[in-house]
C-alpha cells in the first residue's frame, strides 16, 4: 500500500486521536468524492449522514472527503483497522469481499429501480451479512455510482458489431477486460490518470464510465459518440466498522443505521440528477448520444455476460453461488 506524506500524516493524526480520546463517541466518515453536496453523490450522502446523526444523538461526525485519507482500497483498510469508522466506497468492496463483484456482471440491471429493489431487499441484506463475516465491516446501506456507458471517437455504437476493431480503455480489472472482449472490442487497461492523454493521442478509441464522470472530467470533449447501454450498475457501499457499531448503545445504532439509509437514498438522487443533467450537457456541447432499444441491449448482454460469468465462477469458487442468487433476485424484481 502506497501513501503520500500527507496521507501518512493524516493516518498518524487519526491514530494519535484515537489513543488520546479512547472511548470518545466520534464517527470519522471518509470517501474519495468531492465535498460539494449539490453535485457529489458521496459528498451529499456524507453530509446527510452527519446532519442526522448529530441532530439525533450526542455523537460527533467528522468528514474526510476528496480522498483526504487515501484511495478507496486504503479507506476500507483503515475502517477495518479502526482508524476510521465509516467509509463510502464502490469498487473497492469486491477486493475485500469477492462476492460483491457479482454486481458488476454486465447488463444485470435493466433500470436503477430494479437495482434498488434488489439491493434494498433480501439479496442486499444477505450480501451485507456475508461481507460482514468476510471483512468485519457492516454494510449500513447502498448508494449509487451509476450506470456505466461506452463512448468513442470513431462511430456510433448500436450493436456489438459496431465495437469490433475499436480499442476501449477499461479499468485494470479482469472482469471489465472479459466484458469488452465478449462484445468484440479490444480492451486496454489504463490507469484513470492516464485516460485523457490516451484518448487525445489515439492510444485508445473509447472508454466507459458513468455519465457524470464523463461530463465532469471533460471526457466528452475528447469523444464524439456516447451509447447509453448502461452495461454495469455500480453501487456505493456505506460501511461501518462492526466493532465500533457494536460499541454504540441500541438507540445510537438505530439512528446511525437510519442516517445511512437516508444518506444512500440521497446519494442515489444526486446521481440520477447528475446523469440526466450530464446527458443534456454533453449533447449541448456537440456529443452524439444514442439510447439502445431493449432488443439491442439484449444483443449486448448475449455477447458480454457469458464470458464474465465464466470468469467469475472460476474466480469465486464456493462464492459463485452469489451469481445465481443475484440472477434469481433480479428475475423476481422484474
Secondary structure, DSSP 8 states (H G I E B T S, - for coil): ----HHHHHHHHHHHHHHHHTTT--EEEEE-SS-S-TTT-HHHHHHHHHHHHHHHHSS-EEEEE-TTTT--HHHHHHHHHHTS-SEEEESTTHHHHSGGGGGGGSTT--SSHHHHHHHHTSHHHHHHHHHHHHHHSEEEEEEEEEEEEEEEESS---SSGGGGTT-EEEE-S-HHHHHHHHHHT-EEEE--GGGHHHHHHHTS-SEEEEEHHHHHHTTGGGS-SEEEEEEEEEEEEEEEEEHHHHHHS-HHHHHHHHHHHHHHHHHHHHHHHHHHHHHHHHHHHTT-EEE---HHHHHHHHHHHHHHHHHHHHHHHGGGGHHHHHHHHHHHHH-
